[in-house]
């Protein structure tokens, strides 16, 4: 409307808005856009009793005004307008804080707007002020002025959706490439600021300082509460004391925490169903159990009641031994699991099953989750067959418009959001890969441990790797119970309030999203724990040479990628494995080869009677002996009398070469 008024030569334009809603910012935006074809004056401190209006206007245009009568000032101003018009320039007068003008001043401005050259007006007037300016202009004595207003609009505070977009835009312009504020934190900013941009800036900027001093990567709702409390009790908040100073915000449905899949993943049919179940704009809360960074219901308000909804959960299969893969070939290939309807409050833990391999059926994982728990299936990338199997097995499938979630962190967040929608009361969430099955006793064991240790945010158990054929099973990490830096796998039970306070998984990471979450939680004071109890039964890696080689490359990539994220002290995540891959996968073998070549060259020059091949074989044999010694020492550490120790030791030592290739992949193409 402002551009319309200027471009279409509207005589008078009026802009009103609440304090701090961006009127002056809008005016300066207009000044930046106007070309040299306009001569503009901006006056912002005119009030009755502070001098003659015409003197202010001449001063604004840089014209002399001292020691002149009112008639001389008017004549000089008229000559200035005509002179600018003859040069092909439009004259624009902008008066900020125009609500301070008296009725006589406004009437005098109307007289100035009457100055014209034939049919063309020589002056365009823009009045900017607070809402009371509208009341002033509607006075009967200013009717002629009001009739000359060709463009007007009112700036209102932002609603919640606009506050989200506003903060995201400011962060993006500042160069931020990730989400910094959680959704619930922004909702609280919108509530406490009443949508006033100036107050939003104050709260958000201060919250960034608080989060920086606390070494937090995400600004959560607790940080916003601290800022508001400090501003209210010890500082100046900048809001009018009466609640009517700004109109109420339009409600926005709670869409979960930030860093999760964007709102486009909300399915229209589900949104419509939620709207039908609610009345008007009232939305059912996502969680009846407040997270750690939320206020206690006892201190703030009665706990919200959540109408129980029926969710489908899958009964445990007692005979599940392995999540075997099979293809979807009609419905006859799928055994229909036993499904029952239970109230969602029947369990405090929910299950998110993540499919990273589209060829593996998730049915065994779903059936192993047990009875009475909400189960969500989400695929990383396109997995139509696995998705169909999951639906038939009774799991709720997290889907988005793009029909796939990548990277894995984004998929896990999307699965969690879907889980919270169907079971908002959950206290814990168990993430599990689709190629694993949960141990029947794991969830209850982990829940009891987490109830006893509220400082623990993530707990994992032992992974039992099922061998192929008759090779049996072995535990992946049986002897490292206790507090750890981060979990070794992507399967773990996570406390919901800690998960939300940390902002969930980072959706921009290629891998290592679980290790990154552990590091961020530890920085917030949480603890990560590993129990000696069996957690999952998983498919053992392929024993083919190609499968082994690919797994080692993947391990090297993960190590180097983790080091790029948190390789500095005190975490030094992935640094040791990356260094071992570089030393024993590249530096040492290349050094041995170079030494063999140099030895042959030196022997040829200084001892021509010595067979060159013996020198080369000797040096290469020395290098091989070093590798054999490392294999022996590794097996001794694992237990020399365990049959699995020797092949694992051999795989660990010799596998450093493909791991080095994975490290190179992370170094040179990890960002992609």
C-alpha positions as CSV (number, residue, x, y, z in Angstrom):
1,X,0.0,0.0,0.0
2,X,2.9,2.4,0.7
3,X,4.5,1.7,-2.7
4,X,1.0,2.1,-4.3
5,X,0.6,5.5,-2.7
6,X,4.0,6.7,-3.9
7,X,3.9,5.2,-7.4
8,X,0.3,6.4,-8.1
9,X,0.9,9.9,-6.7
10,X,-1.6,9.6,-3.9
11,X,-1.9,13.0,-2.3
12,X,-1.8,11.7,1.3
13,X,-0.8,8.3,2.6
14,X,-1.4,7.3,6.3
15,X,0.5,4.5,8.1
16,X,-0.6,3.6,11.7
17,X,0.6,0.8,14.0
18,X,1.3,-0.2,17.5
19,X,4.5,0.8,19.2
20,X,7.4,-1.3,18.0
21,X,5.6,-2.8,15.1
22,X,8.0,-1.5,12.4
23,X,6.6,1.8,11.2
24,X,9.9,3.6,11.1
25,X,11.6,0.5,9.7
26,X,9.1,0.5,6.9
27,X,9.7,4.1,6.1
28,X,13.5,3.6,5.9
29,X,12.8,0.6,3.6
30,X,10.9,3.0,1.3
31,X,13.7,5.5,1.4
32,X,16.1,2.9,0.2
33,X,13.9,2.0,-2.7
34,X,13.1,5.5,-4.0
35,X,15.2,6.6,-6.9
36,X,16.8,9.9,-7.7
37,X,13.5,11.0,-9.2
38,X,12.2,11.8,-5.8
39,X,13.2,14.5,-3.3
40,X,12.3,13.3,0.2
41,X,12.2,14.9,3.6
42,X,11.7,12.9,6.8
43,X,10.6,14.7,10.0
44,X,10.2,12.7,13.2
45,X,10.0,15.2,16.1
46,X,7.4,17.9,15.1
47,X,5.2,18.9,18.0
48,X,3.0,21.8,18.8
49,X,4.9,24.6,20.4
50,X,8.3,23.6,18.9
51,X,8.3,26.0,16.1
52,X,6.4,26.9,12.9
53,X,5.5,23.9,10.7
54,X,6.7,25.5,7.5
55,X,10.1,26.1,9.1
56,X,10.3,22.4,9.9
57,X,9.4,21.5,6.4
58,X,11.9,23.8,4.8
59,X,14.6,22.5,7.2
60,X,13.7,18.9,6.2
61,X,14.3,19.8,2.5
62,X,17.6,21.7,3.3
63,X,16.2,25.1,2.5
64,X,16.9,28.3,4.5
65,X,14.1,29.3,6.9
66,X,15.5,31.7,9.5
67,X,14.2,35.2,10.1
68,X,11.2,34.9,7.7
69,X,7.6,35.6,8.1
70,X,4.9,32.9,7.7
71,X,4.0,34.3,4.3
72,X,7.6,34.3,3.1
73,X,8.1,30.7,4.3
74,X,5.0,29.6,2.4
75,X,6.1,31.4,-0.8
76,X,9.6,29.9,-0.5
77,X,8.2,26.4,0.0
78,X,5.9,26.9,-3.0
79,X,8.8,28.0,-5.2
80,X,10.8,25.0,-4.1
81,X,8.0,22.6,-5.1
82,X,7.7,24.2,-8.5
83,X,11.4,24.1,-9.0
84,X,11.6,20.4,-8.2
85,X,8.6,19.7,-10.5
86,X,10.4,21.5,-13.4
87,X,13.3,19.2,-12.9
88,X,11.1,16.2,-13.2
89,X,11.4,15.3,-9.5
90,X,8.6,14.3,-7.2
91,X,8.6,15.9,-3.7
92,X,7.7,13.5,-0.8
93,X,7.3,14.7,2.8
94,X,7.2,12.0,5.4
95,X,6.2,12.9,9.0
96,X,6.9,10.3,11.6
97,X,5.1,10.3,15.0
98,X,2.3,12.3,13.3
99,X,-0.1,11.7,16.2
100,X,1.8,14.5,18.0
101,X,0.6,17.1,15.4
102,X,-2.1,19.5,16.4
103,X,-5.3,20.1,14.4
104,X,-3.9,23.4,13.1
105,X,-0.7,21.7,11.9
106,X,-2.7,19.0,10.1
107,X,-4.9,21.6,8.5
108,X,-1.8,23.5,7.3
109,X,-0.5,20.3,5.8
110,X,-3.7,20.0,3.9
111,X,-3.1,23.5,2.5
112,X,0.3,22.4,1.4
113,X,-1.1,19.4,-0.4
114,X,-3.3,21.8,-2.4
115,X,-0.3,23.2,-4.2
116,X,-0.3,21.9,-7.7
117,X,0.8,22.5,-11.2
118,X,-2.3,22.1,-13.3
119,X,-3.6,18.6,-12.7
120,X,-0.4,17.4,-11.0
121,X,0.1,17.6,-7.3
122,X,3.5,18.9,-6.3
123,X,3.7,17.3,-2.8
124,X,3.0,13.8,-1.7
125,X,2.5,13.6,2.0
126,X,3.0,10.4,4.2
127,X,1.8,10.5,7.8
128,X,3.1,7.8,10.1
129,X,1.9,7.5,13.7
130,X,0.5,5.4,16.5
131,X,-3.2,4.2,16.4
132,X,-4.5,7.4,17.9
133,X,-3.6,9.2,14.6
134,X,-6.6,7.6,13.1
135,X,-8.8,9.1,15.7
136,X,-7.3,12.5,15.1
137,X,-7.8,12.3,11.4
138,X,-11.4,11.3,11.9
139,X,-12.3,14.5,13.7
140,X,-15.1,16.5,11.9
141,X,-12.8,19.6,11.5
142,X,-10.3,17.5,9.5
143,X,-12.9,16.0,7.1
144,X,-11.3,17.7,4.1
145,X,-7.9,16.2,5.0
146,X,-9.3,12.7,5.5
147,X,-11.0,12.8,2.1
148,X,-7.6,13.4,0.5
149,X,-6.1,10.2,2.0
150,X,-5.5,7.9,-1.0
151,X,-3.7,5.1,0.7
152,X,-3.7,3.9,4.3
153,X,-3.1,0.8,6.4
154,X,-2.5,-0.3,9.9
155,X,0.5,-2.4,11.1
156,X,-0.6,-5.1,13.6
157,X,1.5,-7.3,15.9
158,X,2.6,-10.6,14.4
159,X,0.7,-13.8,15.0
160,X,2.5,-17.0,16.0
161,X,3.0,-18.2,12.5
162,X,4.5,-14.8,11.5
163,X,6.8,-14.8,14.6
164,X,8.2,-18.2,13.5
165,X,8.8,-16.8,10.0
166,X,10.2,-13.5,11.4
167,X,12.8,-15.2,13.6
168,X,13.8,-17.7,10.9
169,X,14.2,-14.9,8.4
170,X,16.4,-12.8,10.7
171,X,18.6,-15.8,11.5
172,X,18.9,-16.6,7.8
173,X,19.9,-13.1,6.9
174,X,22.5,-13.2,9.7
175,X,24.0,-16.3,8.0
176,X,22.5,-19.1,10.2
177,X,22.2,-22.4,8.4
178,X,20.3,-24.4,11.1
179,X,17.4,-24.0,13.4
180,X,18.5,-22.3,16.6
181,X,15.2,-21.8,18.5
182,X,12.9,-24.7,19.3
183,X,9.3,-24.3,18.2
184,X,8.0,-24.1,21.7
185,X,10.6,-21.5,22.5
186,X,9.4,-19.3,19.6
187,X,5.8,-19.9,20.7
188,X,6.7,-18.5,24.2
189,X,8.5,-15.5,22.5
190,X,5.3,-14.8,20.6
191,X,3.2,-15.0,23.7
192,X,5.4,-12.9,25.9
193,X,6.1,-10.3,23.2
194,X,2.5,-10.1,22.1
195,X,3.8,-10.2,18.6
196,X,5.6,-6.9,18.7
197,X,8.7,-7.1,16.6
198,X,10.8,-4.8,18.7
199,X,10.1,-6.8,21.8
200,X,10.7,-10.1,19.8
201,X,14.1,-8.8,18.9
202,X,14.9,-8.0,22.6
203,X,13.8,-11.4,23.9
204,X,15.5,-13.4,21.1
205,X,18.8,-11.4,21.2
206,X,19.0,-11.8,24.9
207,X,18.1,-15.5,24.7
208,X,21.0,-16.0,22.3
209,X,23.4,-14.4,24.8
210,X,22.0,-16.7,27.6
211,X,22.4,-19.8,25.4
212,X,25.9,-18.8,24.3
213,X,27.0,-18.3,28.0
214,X,25.4,-21.7,28.8
215,X,27.2,-23.3,25.8
216,X,23.9,-24.5,24.4
217,X,23.5,-25.2,20.7
218,X,19.7,-24.7,20.8
219,X,17.6,-22.0,22.5
220,X,14.9,-23.9,24.4
221,X,11.8,-22.8,26.3
222,X,13.6,-22.7,29.6
223,X,16.1,-20.1,28.2
224,X,13.2,-17.9,27.1
225,X,11.6,-18.2,30.5
226,X,14.8,-17.1,32.2
227,X,15.0,-14.1,29.9
228,X,11.4,-13.1,30.5
229,X,11.7,-13.5,34.2
230,X,14.9,-11.5,34.4
231,X,13.4,-8.7,32.2
232,X,10.2,-8.6,34.2
233,X,11.8,-8.7,37.7
234,X,15.1,-6.9,37.2
235,X,14.9,-5.0,34.0
236,X,12.7,-3.1,31.6
237,X,10.5,-5.3,29.4
238,X,9.2,-2.7,27.0
239,X,5.5,-3.7,27.0
240,X,2.5,-1.6,28.1
241,X,1.2,-2.7,31.5
242,X,-2.3,-3.2,30.2
243,X,-3.0,-6.4,28.3
244,X,-5.1,-4.6,25.8
245,X,-2.1,-2.8,24.3
246,X,-1.8,-5.4,21.6
247,X,-4.5,-7.6,20.2
248,X,-4.5,-11.3,21.2
249,X,-2.4,-13.7,19.1
250,X,-4.2,-16.1,16.8
251,X,-3.7,-19.6,18.1
252,X,-1.4,-21.9,16.1
253,X,-1.5,-25.7,16.5
254,X,1.5,-27.1,18.3
255,X,3.6,-28.8,15.7
256,X,6.3,-30.3,18.0
257,X,9.9,-29.3,18.6
258,X,12.2,-27.6,16.3
259,X,14.9,-29.5,14.3
260,X,12.2,-32.1,13.5
261,X,10.7,-32.5,10.0
262,X,9.1,-29.3,8.8
263,X,5.4,-28.7,8.9
264,X,5.0,-29.9,5.4
265,X,5.2,-33.4,6.8
266,X,1.9,-33.0,8.5
267,X,-0.6,-34.8,6.4
268,X,-3.6,-32.8,5.3
269,X,-6.0,-35.6,6.2
270,X,-4.6,-35.8,9.8
271,X,-4.8,-32.0,10.1
272,X,-8.4,-32.0,9.0
273,X,-9.2,-34.8,11.4
274,X,-7.6,-32.8,14.3
275,X,-9.6,-29.7,13.3
276,X,-12.8,-31.7,13.2
277,X,-12.1,-33.2,16.7
278,X,-11.3,-29.8,18.1
279,X,-13.7,-26.9,18.1
280,X,-12.7,-23.7,16.3
281,X,-9.1,-22.9,16.8
282,X,-8.7,-24.9,20.0
283,X,-6.1,-27.6,19.5
284,X,-5.5,-30.6,21.6
285,X,-2.1,-30.3,23.3
286,X,0.6,-32.6,22.0
287,X,1.8,-33.6,25.5
288,X,0.0,-33.9,28.8
289,X,3.4,-34.6,30.5
290,X,5.5,-31.4,30.6
291,X,9.1,-31.8,29.5
292,X,12.0,-30.9,31.7
293,X,12.1,-27.3,30.3
294,X,8.4,-26.8,30.8
295,X,6.8,-25.3,34.0
296,X,5.3,-27.7,36.5
297,X,1.5,-27.8,36.2
298,X,1.4,-27.3,40.0
299,X,3.2,-24.0,39.7
300,X,1.5,-22.5,36.6
301,X,-1.8,-24.1,35.7
302,X,-3.8,-27.3,36.1
303,X,-2.4,-30.1,34.0
304,X,-4.2,-30.3,30.6
305,X,-6.4,-33.2,30.1
306,X,-5.9,-35.3,27.0
307,X,-8.8,-37.2,25.6
308,X,-7.6,-40.7,25.2
309,X,-7.5,-41.9,21.6
310,X,-7.4,-45.4,20.4
311,X,-4.0,-46.5,18.9
312,X,-3.1,-49.7,17.3
313,X,-0.2,-51.6,18.9
314,X,1.3,-54.9,18.0
315,X,1.6,-58.0,20.3
316,X,5.0,-59.4,20.9
317,X,6.0,-62.5,19.0
318,X,7.6,-65.0,21.3
319,X,9.3,-66.9,18.5
320,X,11.1,-63.8,17.0
321,X,14.7,-64.7,16.6
322,X,15.8,-62.5,13.7
323,X,14.2,-59.7,11.7
324,X,14.5,-61.8,8.5
325,X,14.1,-60.0,5.2
326,X,11.4,-61.0,2.8
327,X,9.8,-59.4,-0.2
328,X,6.2,-58.2,-0.4
329,X,4.6,-60.6,-2.8
330,X,0.9,-60.1,-2.2
331,X,-0.8,-60.4,1.2
332,X,-0.2,-64.2,1.4
333,X,3.4,-63.7,2.3
334,X,2.5,-61.6,5.4
335,X,1.4,-63.2,8.6
336,X,-1.3,-61.0,10.2
337,X,0.0,-60.0,13.6
338,X,-2.2,-60.1,16.7
339,X,-3.5,-56.5,17.1
340,X,-5.5,-55.1,19.9
341,X,-6.9,-51.6,20.8
342,X,-5.6,-50.2,24.0
343,X,-5.6,-46.8,25.6
344,X,-2.4,-44.8,24.7
345,X,-1.8,-44.2,28.4
346,X,-1.0,-47.9,28.9
347,X,2.8,-47.4,28.4
348,X,5.3,-44.7,29.1
349,X,7.5,-45.8,26.3
350,X,6.9,-45.6,22.5
351,X,8.8,-47.1,19.7
352,X,10.2,-45.5,16.5
353,X,11.4,-48.0,14.0
354,X,13.8,-46.6,11.4
355,X,14.4,-48.3,8.1
356,X,17.8,-47.5,6.6
357,X,17.7,-50.5,4.2
358,X,14.6,-50.7,2.0
359,X,15.2,-54.5,1.4
360,X,14.8,-55.5,5.1
361,X,11.3,-56.2,6.4
362,X,10.4,-54.3,9.6
363,X,7.8,-56.9,10.7
364,X,10.0,-58.7,13.2
365,X,11.0,-55.3,14.7
366,X,7.4,-54.3,15.0
367,X,6.3,-57.6,16.6
368,X,9.2,-57.5,19.0
369,X,8.1,-54.1,20.4
370,X,5.6,-55.8,22.7
371,X,2.0,-55.3,23.7
372,X,0.5,-52.0,24.7
373,X,3.0,-49.6,23.1
374,X,2.6,-47.0,20.3
375,X,4.8,-47.9,17.3
376,X,5.8,-45.6,14.4
377,X,7.7,-46.7,11.3
378,X,9.7,-44.2,9.3
379,X,11.9,-44.9,6.3
380,X,15.1,-43.1,5.3
381,X,14.6,-42.7,1.6
382,X,12.0,-44.5,-0.5
383,X,11.0,-47.9,0.8
384,X,7.5,-48.7,-0.5
385,X,7.6,-52.5,0.2
386,X,8.9,-52.0,3.8
387,X,6.3,-49.3,4.4
388,X,3.5,-51.6,3.2
389,X,4.7,-54.4,5.5
390,X,4.8,-51.9,8.4
391,X,1.3,-50.7,7.8
392,X,0.0,-54.3,7.6
393,X,1.8,-55.2,10.8
394,X,0.0,-52.4,12.6
395,X,2.5,-49.7,12.9
396,X,1.7,-46.0,12.2
397,X,3.8,-44.8,9.3
398,X,5.3,-41.3,9.3
399,X,5.0,-40.0,5.8
400,X,5.5,-36.6,4.2
401,X,4.6,-34.9,0.9
402,X,8.0,-35.8,-0.5
403,X,7.4,-39.4,0.5
404,X,10.8,-39.9,2.0
405,X,13.0,-38.4,4.7
406,X,16.7,-37.9,4.3
407,X,19.1,-37.6,6.1
408,X,18.5,-40.1,8.9
409,X,18.3,-37.5,11.6
410,X,15.3,-35.9,9.8
411,X,13.6,-39.3,9.5
412,X,14.1,-40.0,13.2
413,X,12.6,-36.6,14.1
414,X,9.7,-37.1,11.8
415,X,9.0,-40.5,13.4
416,X,9.2,-39.0,16.9
417,X,6.7,-36.2,16.0
418,X,4.3,-38.8,14.6
419,X,4.7,-40.8,17.8
420,X,4.0,-37.8,20.0
421,X,0.8,-37.1,18.0
422,X,-0.6,-40.5,18.7
423,X,0.8,-40.8,22.2
424,X,1.5,-37.4,23.8
425,X,1.9,-38.8,27.3
426,X,5.1,-40.7,26.6
427,X,8.1,-40.3,28.9
428,X,10.6,-42.4,26.8
429,X,11.1,-43.2,23.2
430,X,13.0,-46.2,21.9
431,X,14.7,-45.8,18.6
432,X,15.5,-49.1,16.8
433,X,16.7,-50.0,13.3
434,X,14.4,-52.1,11.2
435,X,17.0,-54.9,10.9
436,X,16.9,-55.4,14.7
437,X,14.4,-56.9,17.2
438,X,14.0,-55.8,20.8
439,X,14.8,-58.1,23.6
440,X,11.5,-58.9,25.4
441,X,12.9,-57.6,28.7
442,X,14.8,-54.6,27.5
443,X,12.1,-51.9,27.7
444,X,11.0,-52.7,31.2
445,X,14.6,-52.9,32.4
446,X,15.5,-49.6,30.8
447,X,12.4,-47.9,32.2
448,X,13.2,-49.0,35.7
449,X,16.8,-47.8,35.4
450,X,15.7,-44.4,34.0
451,X,13.2,-44.0,36.8
452,X,15.9,-44.5,39.4
453,X,18.4,-42.3,37.6
454,X,16.7,-39.1,36.5
455,X,20.0,-37.5,35.5
456,X,20.4,-40.1,32.7
457,X,19.0,-39.0,29.4
458,X,20.0,-41.9,27.1
459,X,20.5,-45.6,27.9
460,X,21.5,-48.4,25.7
461,X,22.2,-52.1,26.2
462,X,24.2,-54.8,24.4
463,X,23.5,-55.6,20.8
464,X,23.5,-59.4,20.2
465,X,24.6,-60.0,16.6
466,X,23.0,-63.0,15.1
467,X,25.4,-64.9,12.9
468,X,24.4,-66.2,9.5
469,X,23.7,-69.9,9.1
470,X,24.9,-71.9,12.1
471,X,27.6,-69.5,13.2
472,X,25.7,-68.5,16.4
473,X,25.5,-65.1,18.0
474,X,27.9,-62.8,19.8
475,X,27.5,-59.6,21.9
476,X,28.9,-56.5,20.3
477,X,30.0,-54.7,23.4
478,X,29.6,-56.8,26.5
479,X,32.2,-55.4,28.9
480,X,31.7,-51.6,29.0
481,X,28.8,-51.1,31.4
482,X,28.4,-47.7,33.0
483,X,28.6,-44.1,32.0
484,X,29.9,-43.5,28.5
485,X,30.6,-40.6,26.2
486,X,28.0,-41.6,23.6
487,X,26.1,-44.7,22.5
488,X,27.8,-46.9,20.0
489,X,24.7,-47.7,17.9
490,X,21.7,-45.8,16.7
491,X,19.4,-47.9,18.9
492,X,18.8,-46.4,22.4
493,X,16.1,-45.4,24.9
494,X,15.9,-41.7,25.2
495,X,14.1,-39.5,27.8
496,X,11.5,-37.5,26.0
497,X,11.9,-34.2,27.9
498,X,15.7,-34.3,27.4
499,X,15.3,-35.1,23.7
500,X,13.0,-32.1,23.2
501,X,15.1,-29.8,25.3
502,X,18.1,-30.6,23.1
503,X,16.1,-29.9,19.9
504,X,16.1,-33.6,18.7
505,X,18.4,-34.9,16.1
506,X,20.1,-32.6,13.8
507,X,18.5,-33.0,10.4
508,X,21.4,-31.7,8.4
509,X,23.9,-34.4,9.3
510,X,25.0,-37.1,6.9
511,X,25.6,-39.6,9.7
512,X,26.5,-39.7,13.4
513,X,23.3,-38.0,14.4
514,X,22.9,-40.1,17.6
515,X,26.5,-39.4,18.7
516,X,25.9,-35.7,18.1
517,X,22.8,-35.8,20.2
518,X,24.7,-37.5,23.0
519,X,27.4,-34.7,23.0
520,X,24.8,-32.0,23.0
521,X,23.0,-33.6,25.9
522,X,26.2,-34.0,27.9
523,X,26.9,-30.3,27.4
524,X,23.5,-29.7,29.1
525,X,24.5,-31.7,32.1
526,X,22.8,-35.0,31.1
527,X,24.5,-38.4,31.4
528,X,24.7,-41.3,28.9
529,X,24.6,-44.8,30.2
530,X,25.2,-48.3,28.9
531,X,23.7,-51.4,30.6
532,X,25.0,-54.9,30.4
533,X,21.5,-56.2,29.6
534,X,20.7,-57.4,26.1
535,X,18.9,-54.7,24.1
536,X,18.5,-55.9,20.5
537,X,19.1,-58.9,18.4
538,X,20.4,-57.6,15.1
539,X,21.5,-59.0,11.7
540,X,25.3,-59.6,11.6
541,X,27.2,-57.7,8.9
542,X,27.7,-59.6,5.6
543,X,30.7,-62.0,5.7
544,X,31.4,-61.6,2.1
545,X,34.5,-59.7,1.2
546,X,32.4,-56.9,-0.5
547,X,30.1,-56.5,2.4
548,X,33.0,-56.4,4.9
549,X,34.8,-53.9,2.8
550,X,31.8,-51.7,2.5
551,X,31.1,-51.8,6.3
552,X,34.7,-50.8,7.0
553,X,34.5,-47.9,4.6
554,X,31.3,-46.8,6.3
555,X,33.0,-47.0,9.7
556,X,35.9,-44.8,8.6
557,X,33.5,-42.3,7.1
558,X,31.5,-42.1,10.4
559,X,34.7,-41.6,12.4
560,X,36.0,-38.8,10.3
561,X,32.5,-37.2,10.1
562,X,32.1,-37.4,13.9
563,X,35.6,-35.8,14.3
564,X,34.5,-32.9,12.0
565,X,31.5,-32.3,14.3
566,X,33.0,-32.8,17.8
567,X,36.7,-33.7,17.3
568,X,37.9,-30.9,19.6
569,X,38.4,-31.3,23.4
570,X,36.9,-32.4,25.6
571,X,34.9,-34.8,23.4
572,X,37.4,-35.7,20.7
573,X,34.7,-37.8,19.1
574,X,36.0,-40.1,16.4
575,X,39.5,-38.7,16.5
576,X,41.1,-41.9,17.8
577,X,39.5,-44.2,15.2
578,X,40.3,-41.7,12.4
579,X,43.9,-41.4,13.5
580,X,44.3,-45.2,13.6
581,X,42.8,-45.5,10.1
582,X,45.2,-42.9,8.7
583,X,48.2,-44.4,10.5
584,X,47.7,-48.1,10.0
585,X,45.5,-47.9,6.8
586,X,47.7,-45.5,4.9
587,X,50.8,-44.0,6.5
588,X,52.4,-47.3,7.8
589,X,51.8,-49.5,4.7
590,X,52.9,-46.7,2.3
591,X,55.9,-46.1,4.5
592,X,56.8,-49.8,4.4
593,X,56.5,-49.8,0.6
594,X,58.6,-46.7,0.2
595,X,61.2,-48.2,2.6
596,X,61.3,-51.4,0.5
597,X,61.9,-49.4,-2.7
598,X,64.5,-47.2,-1.1
599,X,66.2,-50.3,0.4
600,X,66.3,-51.9,-3.0
601,X,67.7,-48.8,-4.6
602,X,70.4,-48.4,-1.9
603,X,71.3,-52.1,-2.1
604,X,71.6,-51.8,-5.8
605,X,73.9,-48.8,-5.5
606,X,76.1,-49.8,-2.6
607,X,75.9,-53.6,-2.4
608,X,75.3,-54.8,-6.0
609,X,76.0,-58.4,-5.0
610,X,73.1,-58.4,-2.6
611,X,69.9,-59.7,-4.3
612,X,67.5,-56.8,-4.5
613,X,64.5,-59.1,-4.0
614,X,65.8,-60.2,-0.7
615,X,65.9,-56.6,0.6
616,X,62.4,-55.9,-0.6
617,X,61.0,-59.1,0.8
618,X,62.8,-58.5,4.1
619,X,61.4,-55.0,4.6
620,X,57.9,-56.1,3.5
621,X,58.1,-59.1,5.8
622,X,59.0,-56.7,8.7
623,X,55.9,-54.7,8.0
624,X,53.8,-57.8,7.9
625,X,55.2,-59.0,11.2
626,X,54.2,-55.7,12.7
627,X,50.6,-56.3,11.5
628,X,50.6,-59.8,12.9
629,X,51.9,-58.5,16.2
630,X,49.0,-56.0,16.3
631,X,46.5,-58.8,15.5
632,X,47.9,-60.9,18.4
633,X,47.8,-58.1,20.9
634,X,44.2,-57.1,19.8
635,X,43.0,-60.7,20.2
636,X,44.7,-60.9,23.7
637,X,42.8,-57.9,24.8
638,X,39.5,-59.4,23.6
639,X,40.3,-62.7,25.2
640,X,42.6,-65.3,23.6
641,X,40.3,-68.2,24.4
642,X,37.3,-66.8,22.7
643,X,36.8,-68.1,19.2
644,X,35.4,-64.8,18.0
645,X,38.5,-62.8,19.3
646,X,40.8,-63.8,16.5
647,X,38.6,-63.1,13.4
648,X,37.5,-59.8,15.0
649,X,41.2,-58.9,15.7
650,X,42.1,-59.7,12.1
651,X,39.2,-57.7,10.8
652,X,40.0,-54.7,13.1
653,X,43.7,-54.5,12.1
654,X,43.4,-55.3,8.3
655,X,40.2,-53.2,8.1
656,X,42.1,-50.0,8.7
657,X,42.8,-49.7,4.9
658,X,39.2,-49.5,3.8
659,X,38.5,-47.3,6.9
660,X,41.1,-44.9,5.5
661,X,39.1,-44.8,2.2
662,X,36.0,-43.9,4.3
663,X,38.0,-41.1,6.0
664,X,39.0,-39.7,2.7
665,X,35.3,-39.8,1.6
666,X,34.4,-37.8,4.7
667,X,37.2,-35.3,4.1
668,X,36.5,-34.6,0.4
669,X,32.8,-35.2,0.0
670,X,31.3,-35.4,3.5
671,X,29.3,-32.2,3.1
672,X,27.4,-33.8,0.3
